[in-house]
């Protein structure tokens, strides 16, 4: 592996995480300001980006080839080397990381965007399910997560009180995050007095519907220190997949998350940004990853305080990388997920030097 160049995160930017009701914000309008922020922070220009890669979903946008329209945010000239994944942009980061590792580029700009408020999100996400046996029943994403949460409660792995504590801690952490959609100091006991959304999940147990975008600049070892005073070097980047068939796996476990963590090498991380859109899933991931009690979980507030689909995992990597780049942490972890109920998991470990 030493013959392949090291890769680092040298810049991260994101839009405010909001829920728009006027229906006007599209990918281009969200991306142009954060691209400009990255160019100013790194000193790069569009011409100096060797590879572009994006993550988004036409199903979420409600129109075909929405990612092509988003390329307008880059501009028509000069011609670019560009790719796209129909997944969270963390998987676009994986593709860009490979491009640099194999010597095909020295720099890459990865971006993801999603306008979740444009449709009925719980119904749209049903399209991820088995198209023959499950999707025709239209089980929505929150109801499926409630089934997973109930399995964990009944097996004694977590409780509704612990789930409420996760929500309260996340919102308190998000007070210092100007981009968070939800924040504030709340009492876990008071949260438990609210009505169920889908038993045993209440509104605070579920990530809010969020519109937003994010972008990350990657650079090879030969360029990283020119662009950033303290790059966040990627020391492990792995993803694994569990069966999409719910009857083929124990929903109170996520073997793919544990396998990705083992392959990426997460020992010694101080901070973990987890892309868990439900409180029960954060508790599940903590256990599957084997995170020590002193690891700080989601200091940004995490997806429970803002969940821009198809950028959420990229935001987790960016938020974790920021802790290294600003010097407040030495070794961090960013996590992303795709599919229903933590079916696919990606782990990115970064550190300072």
N, C-alpha and C positions, 0 to 999 in steps of 0.2 A: 504494500500500500504506500510505502514511502516514495515510490516513483511518481505518484500522483500529487499534484499541487494541493496544498492546504487551501481551504476556502473559509472566508469570514463574512459575517454580517457587518456592513460598514454604514448602513443608514436604514432608518425606519420612520415611516410617517403613516398617519391614519386620519380619516375624517371623523368628525363628531358622530357618535352613535345615537341616532335619533329615530323616531317613527314619524314619517311624513304622512300627512293626510291630504295634501293637495295634488298628489300624483304627478308632480313635475320633475322630481330629481331622477336623473338617469345615470348610467355608469360614467359617461363622459364628464358630466358636471361634478361628480364626486371625485374623479381621478385627476383632473387637471390641477387642482390646488395642491394635492399631495405629491404629484410628480414635481411640481415647481419647488416645493419644500425640500424634496430630496436632492434636486439639482443644486440648490443653494447650499445645503448642508455638506454635500460631498465635493462640490466644485465641478462635478461632471456636467456634460451637455448630452443631449440626445444622441449626437454622433458618436459619443464615446461609450455608449452601452452596447456591449457585444451581443447580447441575447435578451429577448423579452419573453416572458411567459406569464400567462394569466390563468386564474381559476374563477369560474362562474357557472351559472346554470340557466339554460334557455327555459326550462320548466318554471323556474322562479320568476324570470323576466316575462314569461308569457308570450314570447315571440322567438322565431327561429334566428339563429346566428346573431344573437345579441352581443356575443363577444366580439364579432367583427365590427359592429358599430362602435364598441368601446375603444377600438384601435384608433378612432378619430382623436382620442385624447393624446395620442403619441404624435400624430401629425403625418402628413403624406410624404414628406421628404425629411431626411434621406430614407431610402428603402431600408427595411430592418429584417433581422432574423427573428421570427416570432413563432410561438407555439401556445397551445391552450389545453387545459384539462377541464373536463366537466366534473369538477370536484372542488373541495376546499383548496384555496391557493397554497396551502402548505404542501400539497402534492405538486404544484407548479414549482415551488421552491426546490423540491427534490429533483425535478427534471433539470432546473437551472444549475443546481449543485453538480449534477452529473456532467453537464456541458463544460463547466469550468474544470472539474476533476480530470476530464479526458482531454483537456487542452484545446477545445473548440472555441472557447471564449475566455477572456480575462475578467470581464465584468458582466453582470446580469441584473436586470430589474424585474422583480416578480410582483404581481399585483392581483388582488381579488376584490370582487365587489358583489353586492346583492341588495335588491330592494324587496325585502320580505313583505312590506306592507301593501304591495301591489295586488295580492290575491289572498286567498284563504290558505294561510301557511300550513295549518294542520292537515289540510286536504292535499295540498301540493306534495308534501313530503310522503304521502302514501304511495306516490309513484315510484319510490325507491324499493317497494316491496315486490315479492314474487308476483309477476304479472299473471300467472295462471291460477294460483291457489289462494293468495292472500290479498293482493291489491283489489280484486273485484269486490271484496267485502268492505273496502274503504275504512279500515281501522286507522284512526288518526294518530299522529305522532305522540300527542300528550297521553292518550289512553294507553298506548303501548308502553310508554315510560311508566305510567301508573302501575301497569302489570309487573314490570321489572321491580319497581319500588316495593310493591306488596310482597313479592317473592323474597326480597331482602329482609323486610320486616318480619315476615313469618318465620324465616330461617334464623332470626336473631342476629343478623349481621349489622343492622342499623335500626334506628328508631325514628319516629316522626320528630321527636325532640332534637335529635342529632341533625336531622335534615334542616330544621328551623335554625339551628345554630350556624350551619353553613351559610344559609341565606343572610342572617344577621351579620356574620363576619365579613361576607362579601360586600354588602352594602356599606359597612363602615370603612372598609379598605378603599372603596371607590370614591370616598369623599375627596381624596387627593388626586383623583383622575378627572381632569377637565373634559375628557371625551366620553365619560360614562353616561349611560342613559338613566340609570337608577343609582341613587346613593343616599346615605343618611344613616343615622344611628337608630336602630330599632331593637325592641326587646323581643327575644325569641319566644317568650311566653305569650306576648301579644299576637305574634304571628300565628301561633297555634289556635287562636280564637277565631281566625278567619275561616270562611266556608271552603269546602273542598271544590276544586276545579274538576278533578278526576281522582277519586279516592284511591290512594292516600295523598295525592298531590294537591297542594293549594297554590294560589297564584305565585307566592314567593318561592316555591320550589321549581318554578319553570322560568327559563330565560325569556325575556320580553321579545316581542316582534320588533326587529331593528333593521334600519337601512344604514349602510355604511360601506366603506372601502378602506383598503390598506395596501401599502407597498413596502418592499424591502429591496435594498441594493446589496448584492453579493459581489465579492471580489477575490481574486486569486492572491496568493502570498506575495507575488511581485507587485501588486497594486494596492493591497489593503491598507498598509501603513501610510501610503501617500494620501489616502482618502479619509482616514479616520485615525485619531490619536490613539484610541484604545479599541481595536476591532474585537468583535465577539467571534472567536474562532470556533468553527463547527468541528467537534471531536467525535460525534456520533450522530448518524441520521439513518433511521430505519423505520420501515412500516410493515405491518402484518395484517392479515385478514382472517376473520372468523366466518363460519358458515352463515349465509343469509337466512337459512331455514331456522325459525325460532325453536322448533322441536328438536333440532340437532345440537343445541348447546344449552348449558345452564345459564339462564339470563342473569343470575346473581354473580357471574364471573365474566371476565373479559380476557381469555387466554392470549389473544393477539396483542393486547396492551402489555401484558407481562413479557411476552416473547420479544416485542419491539424494544422494551426497556432493557432487557438482558443483552440484546444484540448491540444496542447503542452505548451501553455502559454508563449507568446513571449514578454510580457510587460517588458520594461527596457533593451532590448538588445542594445548594443552599436555598434556591428558589425554584418552584415548579408552577408554571402557568398551565393549567389544565382546561381543555376545551370541553367541559362537562356542562351541557345545557340544563341539567336537572340536578338538584341537590343530592339525590340518591346516587347519581352517577359519579359525582365528585368523591363521595365516600367509597364507592366501589373502586374507583381508580386509585385512590390513595393506598388501598389494600393490595390491589393487583401489582402496583408498581413497587410496593414495599418501601414507601417513603417514611423516613424517620420522623418522629414527632417534632423535631426542631426545624424541619424544612418548612419554609414559608409558602403557603399555597395561595395563588392568585392575589398577589398584593395590588394588582390593578383593579380588583373587583371581579374579574373573570366574566364569562358569558352570562352569568346570572344578573349582571348589571349592564349588559349590552351584547347582543348576539347577531352581528352582521353576517348572515349566512354566506358561506363560500369565501369569507375573509376571516372568520372567527379563529381558525387554526393559525393562519398567518399572523393575526394580531397577537396570539399567545406567544409565538416564536419571537415576534418583534418586541413585545413587552419584556420578555425574558432577556433578549439581547440588549435592550436598553440598559438593564441593570448592570451588565458587564461594561458596556461602552461608557456609562457615566461613573463607573468605579465603585458602585455600592455592593457589588457581588463579584465573586471570582468564577463560580461554576453554577450554571443554571440549566433548566430544562423547559422546553416548550413542547406542548402536546397538541395534536389535532385529531379529529375523528370525522369519519364519513359513514353514511348509512344509518340504519336504525339501531338504537340500543348498543352503541359502541361496537358496531360490527367491524369497522376498520380503524386502526390506530397507528399514528405516526409519532415518533419521538425524536426530538432534535436537542442534542446536548451541546452547549457552548461554554467557552471559558475565556478568561483574559490571560495575557502573557506578560 
